């Protein structure tokens, strides 16, 4: 039974490594900042969490202890990586980094202009 759990842990670690590879390919192949940020925040988060989870499972079964550092690492990555990806994409949009030329629709077009006018107290046409 213990050997089966070890193999499951190894499979989880390999899946995490594969997701990290997919992240790397996405960072090189995707066309603009926004899609690259999506690849980095989503698949890298899952990849790192899978590697850390598989490692925690392996050491729990093999050595009989659960590492608090691994658990804290999983929680830290889970909380910070998606937020960082969102903030990077938002900062890129606010500084007018261009979208990919084949982008079909920009949902945020004009949204930040209206918020800036509201913040200054100016009237705008809706």
Secondary structure, 3 states (H helix, E strand, C coil): CHHHHHHHHHHHHHHHHHHHHHHHHHHHHCCCHHHHHHHHHHHHHHHHHHHHHHHHHHHHHHCCCCCHHHHHHHHHHHHHHHHHHHHHHHHHHHCCCCCCCCCCCCCCCCHHHHHHHHHHCCCCCC
